Amino acid sequence: MKAMILAAGLGTRMRPLTDHCPKPLLPAGDRPLIAHHLERLAAAGISEVVINVSYRAEQIIAALGDGSDFGVSIAWSREETPLETGGGIRQALPLLGEAPFLLINGDIWCDLDPASLPPLGDDLAHLVLVDNPDHHPAGDFHLDDRGRVHARGEPRLTFAGISLLQPSLVADQAPGAFALAPLLRRAMHAGLVGGHHHRGAWIDVGTPQRLDELDRRLRADRG
């Protein structure tokens, strides 16, 4: 299975840290945030990784190269301007192929083992969901007792930014910028989205304060 890491965003919420450094390269612990994803993927046996880049793309490419330092092989999907999540995936499909792939938001940190995710079967997506953090108390989706994900319903959980996707979820969309969430909701309505509740560690590294929280956690874990 291949994986795609989303790394094309402008990082506006992380300013001023991202004025001169793209968010994926901001340090967490003793290495760039995106390096944690690459190392976890390699440990799970996922060696082919697609990364989309736009803002300060050359800095990211220069830092990660072909991925060999992290035990993976990186294919780069360059976006002249950010294409949002759906559009970024759509553009990267020639690099991803036709099999289900793992999608990871570049600005999260999670201790999930990617190898633990179940096969998609007939579903278009499988979402990893977590407890609602303080900064997002309303959550995103409802997970029922059968492991099906719904756009409505209670209680609600937060999308962790990790999912398994069928390429066909976006393949029929026109190229260009578009969001992934409406396509997921349409698939939910059709009963084609599963998920599970991850109860381990997870951080949305969306602000300088939460980056600092992650940095302190990783340094403490390292002793």
C-alpha positions as CSV (number, residue, x, y, z in Angstrom):
1,M,0.0,0.0,0.0
2,K,1.1,3.6,-0.8
3,A,0.6,6.6,1.5
4,M,0.1,10.2,0.7
5,I,1.1,13.0,3.1
6,L,-0.6,16.4,2.7
7,A,2.0,19.1,2.9
8,A,0.9,21.8,0.5
9,G,-0.8,24.2,2.9
10,L,0.3,27.8,3.6
11,G,0.5,27.2,7.3
12,T,-1.2,30.6,8.0
13,R,-2.3,29.6,11.5
14,M,1.3,28.8,12.4
15,R,2.6,32.3,11.6
16,P,5.1,33.8,12.3
17,L,6.9,30.4,12.5
18,T,5.9,29.6,8.9
19,D,7.0,32.9,7.4
20,H,10.3,31.4,6.4
21,C,9.8,27.7,7.1
22,P,7.1,25.5,5.7
23,K,5.0,23.8,8.4
24,P,6.1,20.2,7.6
25,L,9.7,21.2,8.5
26,L,8.9,22.8,11.8
27,P,10.8,20.9,14.5
28,A,8.9,18.6,16.9
29,G,11.2,16.8,19.3
30,D,14.5,16.6,17.6
31,R,13.4,16.4,14.0
32,P,10.9,18.0,11.5
33,L,7.2,17.3,12.0
34,I,6.9,15.4,8.7
35,A,9.8,13.1,9.6
36,H,7.7,11.5,12.3
37,H,5.2,10.5,9.7
38,L,7.9,9.1,7.4
39,E,9.5,7.0,10.2
40,R,6.1,5.6,11.3
41,L,5.2,4.6,7.8
42,A,8.6,2.9,7.3
43,A,8.2,1.0,10.5
44,A,4.7,-0.2,9.3
45,G,6.2,-1.5,6.1
46,I,4.8,1.3,3.9
47,S,7.7,2.4,1.7
48,E,6.1,4.3,-1.2
49,V,5.0,7.8,-0.2
50,V,3.5,10.6,-2.2
51,I,3.9,14.1,-0.8
52,N,2.1,17.1,-2.3
53,V,3.9,20.5,-1.9
54,S,3.2,24.1,-2.9
55,Y,4.3,26.7,-0.3
56,R,8.1,26.7,0.0
57,A,8.1,23.4,-1.9
58,E,11.8,23.5,-2.7
59,Q,12.7,23.7,1.0
60,I,10.7,20.6,1.7
61,I,12.1,18.7,-1.2
62,A,15.7,19.7,-0.4
63,A,15.2,18.6,3.3
64,L,13.6,15.2,2.5
65,G,15.1,14.3,-0.9
66,D,14.1,10.9,-2.2
67,G,13.2,9.7,1.3
68,S,16.0,7.2,1.6
69,D,17.2,8.7,4.9
70,F,13.8,7.8,6.3
71,G,13.5,4.3,4.8
72,V,10.9,5.3,2.2
73,S,10.8,6.3,-1.4
74,I,9.1,9.8,-2.0
75,A,7.3,10.9,-5.1
76,W,6.6,14.6,-5.2
77,S,3.3,16.1,-6.4
78,R,3.9,19.8,-7.0
79,E,1.0,22.3,-6.9
80,E,1.5,25.7,-8.4
81,T,-1.1,27.0,-5.9
82,P,-2.6,24.8,-3.1
83,L,-5.4,22.6,-4.5
84,E,-7.1,21.8,-1.1
85,T,-7.3,18.3,0.1
86,G,-9.5,16.8,-2.7
87,G,-7.8,18.6,-5.5
88,G,-4.4,17.6,-4.2
89,I,-5.4,14.0,-4.1
90,R,-6.9,14.2,-7.6
91,Q,-3.7,15.6,-9.0
92,A,-1.6,12.9,-7.3
93,L,-3.7,10.0,-8.6
94,P,-1.2,9.1,-11.3
95,L,1.4,8.6,-8.6
96,L,-0.9,6.8,-6.2
97,G,-2.3,4.2,-8.6
98,E,-5.7,2.5,-8.5
99,A,-5.4,0.6,-5.1
100,P,-6.5,2.0,-1.8
101,F,-4.0,4.3,-0.1
102,L,-3.3,5.8,3.3
103,L,-3.9,9.6,3.6
104,I,-2.2,11.6,6.4
105,N,-2.6,15.3,7.1
106,G,0.9,16.6,7.5
107,D,0.0,18.8,10.5
108,I,-1.0,16.1,12.9
109,W,0.9,13.8,15.2
110,C,-0.5,10.4,16.2
111,D,0.8,7.2,17.7
112,L,-1.5,5.0,15.5
113,D,0.2,2.0,13.8
114,P,-0.8,2.3,10.1
115,A,-0.5,-1.4,9.8
116,S,-3.4,-1.8,12.2
117,L,-6.0,-0.3,9.8
118,P,-8.5,-2.8,8.4
119,P,-8.9,-3.4,4.6
120,L,-11.5,-1.2,2.9
121,G,-13.6,-3.9,1.4
122,D,-16.4,-2.3,-0.5
123,D,-16.1,1.0,1.3
124,L,-14.8,4.2,-0.3
125,A,-13.1,5.4,2.9
126,H,-12.1,4.4,6.5
127,L,-11.6,7.2,8.9
128,V,-9.6,7.3,12.1
129,L,-11.6,9.3,14.7
130,V,-10.4,10.6,18.1
131,D,-11.9,12.2,21.2
132,N,-12.9,15.9,20.6
133,P,-10.0,18.2,21.6
134,D,-10.7,21.3,23.6
135,H,-10.2,23.5,20.5
136,H,-12.8,21.4,18.5
137,P,-15.5,20.4,21.1
138,A,-18.3,19.8,18.5
139,G,-16.4,17.1,16.7
140,D,-16.9,16.2,13.0
141,F,-18.7,12.9,12.6
142,H,-20.8,10.2,14.4
143,L,-19.4,6.6,14.7
144,D,-22.2,4.1,15.3
145,D,-21.9,0.7,17.0
146,R,-21.4,-1.1,13.7
147,G,-18.3,1.0,12.8
148,R,-20.1,3.1,10.3
149,V,-19.4,6.9,10.0
150,H,-22.2,9.4,9.6
151,A,-22.3,13.1,9.0
152,R,-25.0,13.5,11.6
153,G,-25.8,11.9,14.9
154,E,-24.5,11.9,18.5
155,P,-22.1,11.4,20.1
156,R,-19.6,13.0,17.8
157,L,-15.9,12.4,17.3
158,T,-13.1,14.4,15.6
159,F,-11.5,13.2,12.3
160,A,-7.9,12.5,13.1
161,G,-6.6,13.4,9.7
162,I,-5.7,9.8,8.9
163,S,-7.8,7.7,6.5
164,L,-7.8,4.9,4.0
165,L,-9.3,6.0,0.7
166,Q,-10.3,4.5,-2.6
167,P,-8.9,6.6,-5.5
168,S,-12.4,6.4,-7.1
169,L,-13.6,8.8,-4.3
170,V,-12.1,11.7,-6.2
171,A,-11.2,10.2,-9.6
172,D,-14.4,11.5,-11.3
173,Q,-13.8,15.1,-10.2
174,A,-12.5,17.8,-12.5
175,P,-8.9,18.8,-11.9
176,G,-8.5,21.9,-9.8
177,A,-9.0,23.0,-6.2
178,F,-11.8,21.3,-4.3
179,A,-12.5,20.0,-0.8
180,L,-12.6,16.4,0.2
181,A,-15.2,16.7,3.0
182,P,-18.2,17.0,0.7
183,L,-17.2,13.8,-1.1
184,L,-16.8,12.0,2.2
185,R,-20.2,13.1,3.3
186,R,-21.8,11.9,0.1
187,A,-20.1,8.6,0.6
188,M,-21.4,8.5,4.2
189,H,-24.9,9.0,2.9
190,A,-24.4,6.0,0.6
191,G,-23.2,3.9,3.5
192,L,-19.7,3.6,2.2
193,V,-17.6,5.0,5.0
194,G,-16.3,3.0,7.9
195,G,-14.2,4.1,10.8
196,H,-12.9,3.4,14.3
197,H,-12.2,5.3,17.5
198,H,-8.5,5.7,18.1
199,R,-7.9,6.1,21.9
200,G,-4.2,6.7,21.8
201,A,-2.1,9.9,21.5
202,W,-3.1,12.5,18.9
203,I,-2.4,16.2,18.4
204,D,-3.6,18.6,15.8
205,V,-0.4,20.7,15.4
206,G,-2.4,23.7,14.1
207,T,-1.0,26.5,16.2
208,P,2.4,27.5,17.7
209,Q,1.1,26.6,21.1
210,R,0.2,23.1,20.1
211,L,3.5,22.6,18.3
212,D,5.2,23.6,21.6
213,E,3.0,21.1,23.5
214,L,4.0,18.3,21.1
215,D,7.7,19.3,21.3
216,R,7.6,19.1,25.1
217,R,5.8,15.7,25.0
218,L,8.3,14.2,22.6
219,R,11.3,15.5,24.5
220,A,9.8,14.1,27.7
221,D,9.2,10.7,26.2
222,R,12.8,10.6,25.0
223,G,13.9,11.2,28.6
